């Protein structure tokens, strides 16, 4: 038992050092075992298209390779969103008309954090439908108290426009695939 706890502690330290921004919240990646890793590879590798020239397919390839490299146990939806539901939550189901509070970290695939509720010091509160399409879809797969990683292709995020700050600096480049580590706060914290 002691050795398993030590391994988990060391793995957590290792992953938090490897994960820029992991100290901004309770979002270190969860390791998957070798069997899960092979299942992940088998499930995702068939969706890779070598020598793709279409930007949407290139983004899908980038997203899938990122998931495989980082051992993120994601599942694709019909829209092209990739979701790893780490904990579905036990609270109220989230619907298209729900108002929720959530903590999150938004990253580019190179690890650059472009947005975080932790940097503002408070969770975001919003009505489902007010966010980018990938968030609106992904969050409805959870209940309040749930936790997920969303890998969002450009078509479900900021697309060819990207995002610039008030000074005109690029925050999210055009056609960027995004990663969001998302924790929906429980019912009692959402009131």
URBEL-V47166 format. One record per run of one state. SS is the DSSP state (hx for helix, st for strand, lp for the rest). FROM is the first residue (numbers start at 1). TO is the last residue. Records with the same first field share a line. If there is no record, write none. Layout:
# URBEL-V47166
SS: FROM-TO + FROM-TO
This chain:
# URBEL-V47166
lp: 1-1 + 19-21 + 25-33 + 46-54 + 70-74 + 77-81 + 88-92 + 94-98 + 109-112 + 121-123 + 128-132 + 140-142 + 144-146 + 153-153 + 157-162 + 165-169 + 173-177 + 185-186 + 190-191
hx: 2-18 + 22-24 + 34-45 + 55-69 + 117-120 + 133-139 + 154-156 + 187-189
st: 75-76 + 82-87 + 93-93 + 99-108 + 113-116 + 124-127 + 143-143 + 147-152 + 163-164 + 170-172 + 178-184
